[in-house]
Amino acid sequence: MNTPDHPTNSNRAWLKWGLVGLIALLNGYAVVLMYARGEIVFALLTLTLVSVGLYVFISERAYSYRYIFPGVATVFIFIVFPLIYTFIIAFTNYSATNILDLDRARDYQLNQTYSEGGETYSFSLYKTAGQQYLIGLKAGDGKLYLSPPLSLEAGNSADRESDRDAPGRINSVTAKAVDKLPDQKPKTIKTIIALKDELKNLQITLPDGAMVQMTSLRNFGSIGRLYTVVQEPPFDDGYTLKNQQTGELIRPDKELGFYRPINEQGEFTGSTIAPGFRVGVGWANFLQVLTDPGIKGPFIQIFIWTVVFALLSVFLTLVIGMVLACLVQWEELKGKGLYRLMLILPYAVPAFISILVFKGLFNQNFGELNMLLNSVFGIKPEWFSNPWLAKMMILIVNTWLGYPYIMILCMGLLKAIPHDLYEASALDGAGPVQNFFKITVPLLMKPLAPLLIAAFSFNFNNFVLIYLLTNGRPDIIGASVPAGTTDLLVTYTYRIAFEGSGQNYGLASAIATMIFLVVGALALLNLKAMKFDNEM
């Protein structure tokens, strides 16, 4: 046996603490990197989870929590934290135009340059053996300069020294004076044109401190910084900048989230200067949803359609699923097994495949359904361009996808209904229809109620169906943000956040918060329904 002082136990202790130290060191490094990049929320999340996790797995007092910690941490990371983060974003102007923080917006302005005129340098482009490029510059007096090897392939930013996430980033390098340029033949103008975007973002500093940048397909010219930080009071706050060309002063407007020109008294006088930066806007996004006609109108229309869609989907799938379950359970029906198999098949096919198949079937010009209707009735419904027909199509497809689930539930619940009830009903002269409405439906609705509430919640956020089938189209006329007549709130939110030029993440987060409140209320209703069911 190994005693407590045995070398094996000592080695295990060293291994344990070494592993703990390594995990703490790596995560500490990750936290510092995230904090340095301005991702304070993610840095705090990582620090909290790692600290709690290390305590739980090290401390003997927290031994009993080791088994539930992974599950709790997973729930916090993938459910609680996204909700909190979405709620935080809802109170900001975070969008495609206001994606930076203030410091990075200032650095972007300080990186702006302008041509100072003066000396022009002709340049030649050479390719090295390592698939990189050299730029040779020749001044008017014959002096030669050569850049270090550069990765100029389109989209490559390996050599960029400035903030990699900021728009309009500049690749700054320093050239050295040389006696002669490489002996190889320079690349042709065709190659320069192909790489012109990367070359335009290239800033070369010469040995004497002069900065040059590409001014034409064959020349580099002297440039200067467009903005500098103002050092004189009362504007020496580190963020007020001066335009070197015009002498104009600009300062961040922390209400709008943009730099704007100011006068000598520090008052804003001009329009906004891109890019913007993130600022808190309070309840502005929520108020915009409720007051802006271009958003309020579509929001109310989409909200009503979302509720109607979820209710009709639950109702239609319930009716069809319950009726079919009763039919396939009918004792005198022959071939019940085959019918069950055929009716359950839609449930076995992945939903996204079925949706894409239906999208082809409902195609206005080449779909089989319109070809059949045209040949029999001479009509070709515009399923994707008429709002009412598009909604009808969505309900048809969703009913097809949802009825097998209800049917399977009802088939199982029907077996729990005592046959004595039907026998007693038959003695009283009741028929199948009366039995269905007086016995079957009441006894099935009680256990189905919580499941139907859950189905309503699912259809309330049925993103996949709408996105794959119609993508929310046809569009709502007059909407100031991307919005369609068949959009649900969830797809409406997605389109505001990720479609169009606005990409307003703050507004989308505000709508997502509202959706969460509605779905949360439905979850509470579901819990109460289950509690009531258990008490009965």
Number of C-alpha atoms within 10 A of each C-alpha: 4 8 8 9 8 10 11 12 13 12 10 11 12 12 12 13 12 12 12 14 13 12 14 16 12 10 17 17 12 15 20 15 14 17 15 11 13 15 13 15 13 15 20 14 15 17 18 11 15 17 14 13 16 14 15 18 17 15 10 10 10 11 12 11 14 15 11 9 16 12 11 11 16 12 12 16 15 10 11 12 16 12 17 13 13 18 18 15 24 26 20 23 26 27 23 18 18 25 22 23 16 21 12 20 25 23 16 21 20 17 17 16 18 15 17 14 10 8 12 18 24 17 21 22 19 19 18 13 6 9 11 14 19 21 21 24 27 19 15 10 8 10 13 20 22 23 19 14 17 22 18 20 15 12 10 11 17 11 15 17 12 16 15 13 11 16 13 15 19 23 21 16 18 15 19 16 16 14 9 12 18 16 7 9 10 17 13 11 13 9 11 16 12 12 15 17 14 19 22 16 16 21 19 27 18 18 12 8 9 12 21 24 24 23 16 12 15 13 16 25 22 21 21 18 17 19 25 18 18 18 14 8 7 11 18 12 13 13 20 23 26 20 18 15 13 8 10 14 23 27 22 23 17 15 11 17 28 23 28 20 22 18 12 10 8 14 11 18 11 12 10 17 15 15 22 27 26 23 22 18 18 12 12 18 23 19 13 15 20 14 13 12 14 17 18 17 18 25 22 14 18 24 19 13 19 21 17 13 23 22 18 17 25 24 16 18 25 23 14 17 25 24 16 22 24 16 16 20 18 11 9 9 11 10 9 15 11 11 14 19 10 10 18 16 10 17 16 9 11 10 16 13 11 18 22 14 12 19 20 16 16 23 18 18 14 11 15 15 17 22 19 13 13 13 10 9 10 11 12 18 18 16 21 21 14 14 19 14 14 23 22 15 19 23 18 15 18 25 20 20 21 22 26 25 16 22 25 18 17 26 19 12 17 18 10 11 14 9 11 9 12 18 12 11 17 14 8 9 9 14 11 11 10 13 15 16 11 13 15 20 15 11 16 17 15 15 17 18 15 21 17 19 20 18 19 22 22 14 22 24 18 19 19 14 23 21 19 14 23 21 20 27 21 18 17 21 11 12 16 16 20 25 29 23 22 30 31 31 28 22 24 27 24 22 22 24 23 16 14 12 13 16 21 25 24 28 26 28 27 26 25 21 20 15 18 13 12 13 18 13 13 16 16 11 15 19 14 13 18 18 12 12 14 9 7 7
